[in-house]
């Protein structure tokens, strides 16, 4: 399994718009790759969102990203998404987890 995690802060008045854009993007991504996406809102910081994307393999992820990079619809949605981010903290934090970094706790 290959996992990408994204964290970002959204303008309070833009949260619903952001979630709609993420949902639209998810539908478009699924035209290119079979993956699962979870999105969660922080309890402590309600404007902070975390997306978790689960892919079968890194190869599948890389192949899909190569196909999507020139997609006009995805680019347009991403530009709209960027406008929903908090101006005070517009950074999108990205982490990658692979089979070597997974573990189970009983």
Protein Blocks (a to p, Z undefined) as FASTA:
>chain_A
ZZddddddddfklmmmmmmmmmmmmmmmmmmoccdddddddfklmmbccdddddfblklm
mmmmmmmmmmmklmmmmmmmmmmpcfklmcccdddddfklgccdZZ
